[in-house]
Each structure stands twice: as C-alpha cells, then as structure tokens.
Amino acid sequence: MKTADDRKVRMGRPPLVDREAIIRAALEIGFSRLTMPAVGELLGVSHSTVYRYFRSRDDLAAAAVDQAVDAIEWPEPGEDWRAYLAETAWAHWRLYSAHIGLAREITALRVIGPALVKRDNQTGVHLLEYGFDPVDAVLVVDMLAELVTQAFLAAPEQTGDAVDLLQRRRQELIGPWIDQYDPRLQEVLVGAVSGPAAAWFERKLALFLDGAAGRRAAR
C-alpha cells in the first residue's frame, strides 16, 4: 500500500539533471570525495542517471577540472614576461585553493580535459613571443605548474580551507623533526612552516623566475 510520502515523491517534479548540473555537483562535493553515487545522492537521482552523461568518474572529473580552470581569471601578457609568469603562478594558486584534492587529481593524469591543455599552450605561446626558445618555453610551463601543484599535494583531503589545511600539514610534517636539522637551517625551516604558506611559495617562485631569467639571458 502506497503511503502519503510515496505519493508525494511520485507526484512531485523529477529532479532537474543535465550535464552542467552534474559538473556543478561534482565541484561542490570536491575532487577528494568525488564518486558517481555521491553526485547522484546530492542531485537526488540514481548514480545510473549520472552515467548517462559521463562514462566514468574520471570523465566527470576531467569535465569538472575544465570548468574549474575556466572559472579562474587568468592574466593577459604585458611587457614584462616575469610579471606575466608570476601572475600565472598565482592564478594556479587560486585554482588549487578553491578545490581541495585538485592537485592530486591533476597529478594522477588519469584523464585530462582541454581547458588545461589550452591554458598551458597559451602560456607557452606567450613565452615564445617573449623570446624564449621552444624547449625553454615548454620547460618553464611544465615546471611552473609543478611548482604550484607540489605546494598543494601535502594538503589533507578533508573539508576546510585548502591553504589552512596545507599550512597545518606542513607543520605536522616538519615540526617533529626540526631538531634534526643543522642549526643554520632550523630558523629558516621554522619560518617556512610557521609563516603563511603563500609567503614561502612566493620565495620559491622568485627563485624559479630568477633561474628562468638566467636561462633566457644565456641564450
């Protein structure tokens, strides 16, 4: 015998589900907890419905990565190549800050969508226009992306602010071992893990850009 609740479910409008709704749900869930059943549960549909739009969890993740990348404001090249690369690095930082687990998702390279490919290609082309040769342009694009990705790989896959999680994790990893380092290094390491994660990343980025500048000047 049908209950009143059963009749309400049948008579109500079915949940509105389309490709964009599924991608939005995937981003809301987050890459570290993304599964097809989780998306179906959030949208109020069976996970088989989700499979009608995406063949696998990896296909859905790739589409979600594309949307996340497209949502970021990326810099336009100006006269200063160094400023352009720095702004590009911080755009990547904002991308990973907004999506916990994205660094691991991209590092796994199970599926890659067109948005990241387009972004890397545009950065590489701009570097060619700045006078970098093709080999160095590809190396700089690759290393710049890795620099930011590595910064977020240590962040635990849990709910919260990605940068705060990253900061706490860095303290957990280094703190217990700080006495094992040479005293001349200890002060630097304490500052690195106790200060803002972005401040330490900025110093690493500056060193990377110095290296790129030296390489470019030597050509």
Contacts in CASP RR format, 6 or more apart in sequence:
PFRMAT RR
TARGET T0000
AUTHOR 0000-0000-0000
METHOD contacts of the structure
MODEL  1
MKTADDRKVRMGRPPLVDREAIIRAALEIGFSRLTMPAVGELLGVSHSTV
YRYFRSRDDLAAAAVDQAVDAIEWPEPGEDWRAYLAETAWAHWRLYSAHI
GLAREITALRVIGPALVKRDNQTGVHLLEYGFDPVDAVLVVDMLAELVTQ
AFLAAPEQTGDAVDLLQRRRQELIGPWIDQYDPRLQEVLVGAVSGPAAAW
FERKLALFLDGAAGRRAAR
15 43 0 8 1.000
15 44 0 8 1.000
15 45 0 8 1.000
17 43 0 8 1.000
17 45 0 8 1.000
17 49 0 8 1.000
17 50 0 8 1.000
17 53 0 8 1.000
18 53 0 8 1.000
19 53 0 8 1.000
19 54 0 8 1.000
19 63 0 8 1.000
21 43 0 8 1.000
22 39 0 8 1.000
22 43 0 8 1.000
22 50 0 8 1.000
22 53 0 8 1.000
22 54 0 8 1.000
22 60 0 8 1.000
23 60 0 8 1.000
23 63 0 8 1.000
23 64 0 8 1.000
23 67 0 8 1.000
24 67 0 8 1.000
25 39 0 8 1.000
25 40 0 8 1.000
25 42 0 8 1.000
25 43 0 8 1.000
26 34 0 8 1.000
26 39 0 8 1.000
26 60 0 8 1.000
26 61 0 8 1.000
26 63 0 8 1.000
26 64 0 8 1.000
27 64 0 8 1.000
27 67 0 8 1.000
27 68 0 8 1.000
27 99 0 8 1.000
28 42 0 8 1.000
29 38 0 8 1.000
29 39 0 8 1.000
29 42 0 8 1.000
30 99 0 8 1.000
30 100 0 8 1.000
30 101 0 8 1.000
31 61 0 8 1.000
31 64 0 8 1.000
31 99 0 8 1.000
31 100 0 8 1.000
31 101 0 8 1.000
31 102 0 8 1.000
31 104 0 8 1.000
31 105 0 8 1.000
32 100 0 8 1.000
32 101 0 8 1.000
32 104 0 8 1.000
32 157 0 8 1.000
32 158 0 8 1.000
33 157 0 8 1.000
34 57 0 8 1.000
34 60 0 8 1.000
34 61 0 8 1.000
34 64 0 8 1.000
35 47 0 8 1.000
35 57 0 8 1.000
36 47 0 8 1.000
36 50 0 8 1.000
36 51 0 8 1.000
36 54 0 8 1.000
36 57 0 8 1.000
36 60 0 8 1.000
37 47 0 8 1.000
39 47 0 8 1.000
39 50 0 8 1.000
39 60 0 8 1.000
40 46 0 8 1.000
40 47 0 8 1.000
40 49 0 8 1.000
40 50 0 8 1.000
41 47 0 8 1.000
43 49 0 8 1.000
43 50 0 8 1.000
50 60 0 8 1.000
54 60 0 8 1.000
54 63 0 8 1.000
58 110 0 8 1.000
58 111 0 8 1.000
59 111 0 8 1.000
61 105 0 8 1.000
61 110 0 8 1.000
61 111 0 8 1.000
62 111 0 8 1.000
62 112 0 8 1.000
62 113 0 8 1.000
63 113 0 8 1.000
65 102 0 8 1.000
65 105 0 8 1.000
65 106 0 8 1.000
65 112 0 8 1.000
65 113 0 8 1.000
65 115 0 8 1.000
65 116 0 8 1.000
66 113 0 8 1.000
66 114 0 8 1.000
66 115 0 8 1.000
66 116 0 8 1.000
67 115 0 8 1.000
68 95 0 8 1.000
68 98 0 8 1.000
68 99 0 8 1.000
68 102 0 8 1.000
69 95 0 8 1.000
69 115 0 8 1.000
69 116 0 8 1.000
69 119 0 8 1.000
70 115 0 8 1.000
72 91 0 8 1.000
72 94 0 8 1.000
72 95 0 8 1.000
72 98 0 8 1.000
73 91 0 8 1.000
74 88 0 8 1.000
74 91 0 8 1.000
74 119 0 8 1.000
75 84 0 8 1.000
75 87 0 8 1.000
75 88 0 8 1.000
75 91 0 8 1.000
77 84 0 8 1.000
77 126 0 8 1.000
77 129 0 8 1.000
77 130 0 8 1.000
78 84 0 8 1.000
81 126 0 8 1.000
81 127 0 8 1.000
81 130 0 8 1.000
81 131 0 8 1.000
81 132 0 8 1.000
82 209 0 8 1.000
82 212 0 8 1.000
82 213 0 8 1.000
84 126 0 8 1.000
84 130 0 8 1.000
85 123 0 8 1.000
85 127 0 8 1.000
85 140 0 8 1.000
85 144 0 8 1.000
85 209 0 8 1.000
85 212 0 8 1.000
86 205 0 8 1.000
86 209 0 8 1.000
88 123 0 8 1.000
88 144 0 8 1.000
89 144 0 8 1.000
89 147 0 8 1.000
89 148 0 8 1.000
89 205 0 8 1.000
92 144 0 8 1.000
92 145 0 8 1.000
92 148 0 8 1.000
92 149 0 8 1.000
93 148 0 8 1.000
93 151 0 8 1.000
93 198 0 8 1.000
93 201 0 8 1.000
95 102 0 8 1.000
96 102 0 8 1.000
96 103 0 8 1.000
96 148 0 8 1.000
96 149 0 8 1.000
96 151 0 8 1.000
96 152 0 8 1.000
96 162 0 8 1.000
97 152 0 8 1.000
97 161 0 8 1.000
97 162 0 8 1.000
97 163 0 8 1.000
98 162 0 8 1.000
99 162 0 8 1.000
100 155 0 8 1.000
100 157 0 8 1.000
100 158 0 8 1.000
100 159 0 8 1.000
100 160 0 8 1.000
100 162 0 8 1.000
100 165 0 8 1.000
101 152 0 8 1.000
101 155 0 8 1.000
101 157 0 8 1.000
101 162 0 8 1.000
102 152 0 8 1.000
103 149 0 8 1.000
103 150 0 8 1.000
103 151 0 8 1.000
103 152 0 8 1.000
103 153 0 8 1.000
103 155 0 8 1.000
104 153 0 8 1.000
104 157 0 8 1.000
106 112 0 8 1.000
106 116 0 8 1.000
106 149 0 8 1.000
107 149 0 8 1.000
107 153 0 8 1.000
120 141 0 8 1.000
120 145 0 8 1.000
123 141 0 8 1.000
123 144 0 8 1.000
124 132 0 8 1.000
124 137 0 8 1.000
124 138 0 8 1.000
124 140 0 8 1.000
124 141 0 8 1.000
127 136 0 8 1.000
127 137 0 8 1.000
127 140 0 8 1.000
127 141 0 8 1.000
128 134 0 8 1.000
128 137 0 8 1.000
131 216 0 8 1.000
132 140 0 8 1.000
132 216 0 8 1.000
133 219 0 8 1.000
136 212 0 8 1.000
136 215 0 8 1.000
136 216 0 8 1.000
136 219 0 8 1.000
140 212 0 8 1.000
143 208 0 8 1.000
144 208 0 8 1.000
147 201 0 8 1.000
147 204 0 8 1.000
147 205 0 8 1.000
147 208 0 8 1.000
148 201 0 8 1.000
151 166 0 8 1.000
151 197 0 8 1.000
151 201 0 8 1.000
151 204 0 8 1.000
152 162 0 8 1.000
152 166 0 8 1.000
154 166 0 8 1.000
154 169 0 8 1.000
154 170 0 8 1.000
154 173 0 8 1.000
155 162 0 8 1.000
155 165 0 8 1.000
155 166 0 8 1.000
155 169 0 8 1.000
156 165 0 8 1.000
156 169 0 8 1.000
158 165 0 8 1.000
163 197 0 8 1.000
163 198 0 8 1.000
166 197 0 8 1.000
167 193 0 8 1.000
167 195 0 8 1.000
167 196 0 8 1.000
167 197 0 8 1.000
170 192 0 8 1.000
170 193 0 8 1.000
170 197 0 8 1.000
171 193 0 8 1.000
171 194 0 8 1.000
173 193 0 8 1.000
174 189 0 8 1.000
174 192 0 8 1.000
174 193 0 8 1.000
175 193 0 8 1.000
178 186 0 8 1.000
178 189 0 8 1.000
178 190 0 8 1.000
179 186 0 8 1.000
181 189 0 8 1.000
191 200 0 8 1.000
192 200 0 8 1.000
193 200 0 8 1.000
END
